Amino acid sequence: VMCTTNPTVCSRKLMDEIVQHTYAIHDHCLPRSGAYHEIFLMHGDEMAEKTQILGSTPLEEEPVYGMTYLPRKYKIAVAIPPCNDVDVFAHCCGFIAIIKDNKLLGFNVTVGGGLGFTHNNQKTHPRLADVIGFCEPKDAKYIGEAVMAVSRDFGDRTNRKHARVKYTVEDYGAQFYREEVEKVLGKKLEEARPYKFESRGDLYGWYQTEDNLWHCGCLVPIGRVKESCRIGLAKIAEELKGGGAFRMTCNQQVLIADIPEAKKAKVQALLNEYKIAHTPETTVSGMRRNMMACVALPTCPLAFAEAERYLPTLVGRLEVVLERCGLRQRDIVIRMTGCPNSCGRPSMAEIGFIGKAPGTYNMYLGGDFLGHRLNTLYAESVTEDQIIAQLTPLFARYSSEREKNEAFGDFVVRASIVKPMTHGRFWWTIPEV
């Protein structure tokens, strides 16, 4: 379960309230069974709590999952407009906070998101979630359970590749899913309330909130804390002992939060000393601030190609082109994964890469900057030099032909470079341009 980390989207009181609802959703949907302990925890107090004297686990009633676990993972995200840093439409179940006059009215509920697919298997595809209604804050955790229960009862358990919540929504329809959720919940959902997303990235640099505490967003390339960055963050943690916090963002960055005014200068000195990127100059470019990749090789056995270790190198070459085009500080979302399981959410990027073989990727263009639209296949099985060659003229056109405040993903659609991906079910139909 993920929640927006941006501290400027609402008051501190509201943020704490929404985070508490996020924890409540998480805790309520946890399995009650001791199966995990039986398999993985063989020593210690936790194991002792779950076993009898002779070592056998007592028969337990699992109130949500039933006699068997769900066949696939169940992901939940809580977004606080105007920030969609959690990519709420990428998840099985989502909650969009609806705030009016500094009061949390409730949440719009989304169901059916998920980005993984399998190469050459056209029965699999990414899908963005549908908004099915609105719920009161106190009902959020029960909605999380109800969405899970409907998938449990109607989802496909015969084929693991077709077992995610998104395929249940795709097969039965969002309206059917809403009606079944209402049956489990025992009450009707209200109609969805208006909302607007204005950003999807993270904060960088210093921001002060109304409680007079400071927050500093830092760039940790691809989320890998190492070398001087690791030492510097450890020093900052020591400095903030007894106060302050670290929040991992949904875009693989770090937010140093709740810094008292008295310690701001010391934290700044440590950021400078250990060269932890947090300013427009040190974060280098808009593309680098918006890059994301899965871990891929050598850690993940599913990867066909590099991602985490390679994307910064590719972005470095693209930054040379962006500089020539006057686009260095322009925010462009670029993401890469080593396989189509899509852990780096490439299908929602303005420029997305999905590995096919070592050094070879499918390139997708035209995702929405705010996360409302999937991207479209632009080129298959391209190498680094081919990527540079194909993106260079597109950046030049974007520099000279874009409209005011037009994002790169919207430009390539408007300029008919790719057709918009209107729904995930059309993923395998390459639209003619």
DAKAPE-V819234 format. One record per backbone hydrogen bond with DSSP energy under -0.5 kcal/mol. NH is the residue of the N-H (numbers start at 1). CO is the residue of the C=O. If there is no record, write none. Layout:
NH:CO ; NH:CO
This chain:
2:76 ; 4:78 ; 9:6 ; 15:11 ; 16:12 ; 17:13 ; 18:14 ; 19:15 ; 20:16 ; 21:17 ; 22:18 ; 23:19 ; 24:20 ; 25:21 ; 26:22 ; 27:23 ; 28:24 ; 29:25 ; 30:26 ; 30:27 ; 38:34 ; 39:35 ; 40:36 ; 41:36 ; 41:37 ; 42:40 ; 48:44 ; 49:45 ; 50:46 ; 50:47 ; 51:48 ; 52:56 ; 55:52 ; 62:60 ; 63:61 ; 66:62 ; 68:65 ; 77:93 ; 78:2 ; 79:95 ; 80:83 ; 81:79 ; 81:97 ; 83:80 ; 84:82 ; 84:199 ; 87:84 ; 90:87 ; 91:88 ; 93:75 ; 94:110 ; 95:77 ; 96:108 ; 97:79 ; 97:95 ; 98:106 ; 99:97 ; 100:103 ; 103:100 ; 105:98 ; 105:103 ; 106:98 ; 107:135 ; 108:96 ; 109:133 ; 110:94 ; 111:130 ; 112:92 ; 113:91 ; 114:127 ; 117:340 ; 121:118 ; 122:120 ; 124:121 ; 127:114 ; 129:89 ; 130:111 ; 132:109 ; 132:130 ; 133:109 ; 134:190 ; 135:107 ; 139:136 ; 140:136 ; 140:137 ; 143:139 ; 144:140 ; 145:141 ; 146:142 ; 147:143 ; 148:144 ; 149:145 ; 150:146 ; 151:147 ; 152:148 ; 153:149 ; 154:150 ; 155:151 ; 156:162 ; 157:155 ; 162:159 ; 163:160 ; 167:164 ; 168:164 ; 169:165 ; 170:166 ; 171:167 ; 172:168 ; 173:169 ; 177:173 ; 178:174 ; 179:175 ; 180:176 ; 181:177 ; 182:178 ; 183:179 ; 184:180 ; 185:181 ; 186:182 ; 187:182 ; 190:134 ; 198:82 ; 199:82 ; 205:217 ; 207:215 ; 209:213 ; 212:209 ; 214:259 ; 215:207 ; 216:256 ; 217:205 ; 218:254 ; 219:277 ; 220:218 ; 221:219 ; 223:220 ; 223:252 ; 224:221 ; 225:223 ; 226:224 ; 229:226 ; 230:226 ; 231:227 ; 232:228 ; 233:229 ; 234:230 ; 235:231 ; 236:232 ; 237:233 ; 238:234 ; 239:235 ; 240:236 ; 241:238 ; 243:240 ; 245:257 ; 247:255 ; 249:253 ; 252:249 ; 254:218 ; 255:247 ; 256:216 ; 256:254 ; 257:245 ; 257:255 ; 259:214 ; 260:258 ; 263:260 ; 264:260 ; 264:261 ; 265:261 ; 267:263 ; 268:264 ; 269:265 ; 270:266 ; 271:267 ; 272:268 ; 273:269 ; 274:270 ; 275:272 ; 276:271 ; 277:275 ; 283:279 ; 284:281 ; 285:283 ; 286:328 ; 287:328 ; 289:285 ; 290:286 ; 290:287 ; 291:288 ; 292:334 ; 294:336 ; 297:305 ; 299:296 ; 300:296 ; 301:299 ; 303:300 ; 304:338 ; 305:338 ; 308:294 ; 310:307 ; 311:307 ; 312:308 ; 313:310 ; 314:310 ; 315:311 ; 316:312 ; 317:313 ; 318:314 ; 319:315 ; 320:316 ; 321:317 ; 322:318 ; 323:319 ; 324:320 ; 325:321 ; 326:323 ; 327:322 ; 328:322 ; 330:327 ; 334:290 ; 334:332 ; 335:351 ; 336:292 ; 337:353 ; 342:339 ; 345:342 ; 348:345 ; 349:346 ; 350:333 ; 351:333 ; 352:364 ; 353:335 ; 354:362 ; 355:337 ; 356:357 ; 356:360 ; 357:360 ; 360:357 ; 361:382 ; 362:354 ; 363:379 ; 364:352 ; 365:376 ; 366:350 ; 367:349 ; 368:373 ; 371:368 ; 374:421 ; 375:347 ; 376:365 ; 378:363 ; 379:363 ; 382:361 ; 387:383 ; 388:384 ; 389:385 ; 390:386 ; 391:387 ; 392:388 ; 393:389 ; 394:390 ; 395:391 ; 396:392 ; 397:393 ; 398:394 ; 399:395 ; 400:396 ; 401:397 ; 402:398 ; 406:403 ; 411:407 ; 412:408 ; 413:409 ; 414:410 ; 415:411 ; 416:413 ; 417:412 ; 418:412 ; 421:374 ; 422:420 ; 426:423 ; 427:424 ; 429:426 ; 430:428 ; 431:429
